[in-house]
Amino acid sequence: FALAQTIHSLGLTLGSNYVVSSKNKRQISLMRDTVISVFVNTLTVLVVGCVVFGTIGHICARWRQRIDSNFLPKDPGIVFVVYSEVIRNMPVPTFWAVFFFFFFICVAMDSQVTIASTVVQALEESYGRFIKQRFQGHGLFLLFICVACFIISIVYITQGGIYYFQMTDYYVAVLSLILITFLELCALGWFYGGHNLLSGQSEIMHHVPYIYLRICWGLITPLVFVAIMVCGGMSLTRLRYRNKHHFPMWVDIVGWVLFGLIASVVPVFAVKALHKTQASGIIEKVREALEPQMEVETPTDYYWEPKPLVVINNPNKESTTNGQAGATAAKTAKPRKVYTRNGPQGETVM
């Protein structure tokens, strides 16, 4: 759970970091931004952990309960128990309560906007032509995705929503995420190669410890993932609610089916990549499929063309040369440029 939480908080694997960073300028220090992000994330986790664990100890001492007992809930609702106790003992608790829930709304909106942008951009880049044929614009497609996600998530606010949430959180947001992250790490560190990855980012990474990063990507981090997955697999148990009641067997079956569907994405796309190769033998097919595509051209009909931006310069006044005062200035019409996605398309005179 700690590893999955770290992956979520750093925005890895799911693509949110990639979508947000794609909006950056090219002349940036990627290493500096990475160090700052990791440092701020670690500091935030330490501060929140000190507050939560300190408050849990205070509550258990006040009610004379053991900290390993079932006195406190072992589900996401514990955050409201802990922070409610903290706010209740602060001066002007009403103000801090409003501030706390406003903070929660901001955090939720930030996560939702980032995840929605990631899903929309991934679908548009993969199936842009198909989507463009069925939706009249980017806004309509974005509305469709948001409405679909809203309808699907209604199940989580029902009376039994906490059970569905824990099932999804355990099998999808933890187990599946760790497996996909490990496979992605192997693909980048072993098949693509740390040298190729660093050479492609030399323009935006300054003073990079190449040897250290290549050792981490190729050896240290995969070994850490393998150790965590082996230890976690040995202690894997059936899903329980608040560590008391076991979920029905069909819940475990559905959870493992979801895990299998997510994990099957990797072999399915691997077979698709092998099928697209032009080589004859299986070894040659694998070698050609593993070769990185340095330049990928996106078809021009994958995206909607933005509305033309019409730029009209203010008419200039030309003074007359006949020496008469108060003469009327003649207005000159400037050429009008129409800008589209590919730049200026032509000029017309008004």
HELIX and SHEET records of a PDB file:
HELIX    1   1 ALA A    2  LEU A   10  1                                   9    
HELIX    2   2 SER A   16  SER A   21  1                                   6    
HELIX    3   3 LEU A   30  ARG A   62  1                                  33    
HELIX    4   4 ILE A   78  ARG A   88  1                                  11    
HELIX    5   5 PRO A   93  SER A  126  1                                  34    
HELIX    6   6 GLY A  128  ARG A  134  1                                   7    
HELIX    7   7 HIS A  138  SER A  153  1                                  16    
HELIX    8   8 ILE A  154  ILE A  157  5                                   4    
HELIX    9   9 GLY A  161  TYR A  170  1                                  10    
HELIX   10  10 TYR A  171  SER A  176  3                                   6    
HELIX   11  11 LEU A  177  CYS A  186  1                                  10    
HELIX   12  12 ALA A  187  GLY A  193  3                                   7    
HELIX   13  13 GLY A  194  SER A  199  1                                   6    
HELIX   14  14 TYR A  210  ILE A  215  1                                   6    
HELIX   15  15 CYS A  216  ILE A  220  3                                   5    
HELIX   16  16 THR A  221  MET A  234  1                                  14    
HELIX   17  17 MET A  249  ALA A  263  1                                  15    
HELIX   18  18 VAL A  265  LYS A  276  1                                  12    
HELIX   19  19 ILE A  282  LEU A  290  1                                   9    
HELIX   20  20 THR A  300  TYR A  302  5                                   3    
SHEET    1   A 2 ARG A 240  TYR A 241  0                                        
SHEET    2   A 2 HIS A 245  HIS A 246 -1                                        
SHEET    1   B 3 LEU A 309  VAL A 311  0                                        
SHEET    2   B 3 PRO A 335  THR A 340 -1                                        
SHEET    3   B 3 GLY A 343  VAL A 349 -1                                        
SHEET    1   C 2 LYS A 317  GLU A 318  0                                        
SHEET    2   C 2 ALA A 330  LYS A 331 -1                                        
END                                                                             
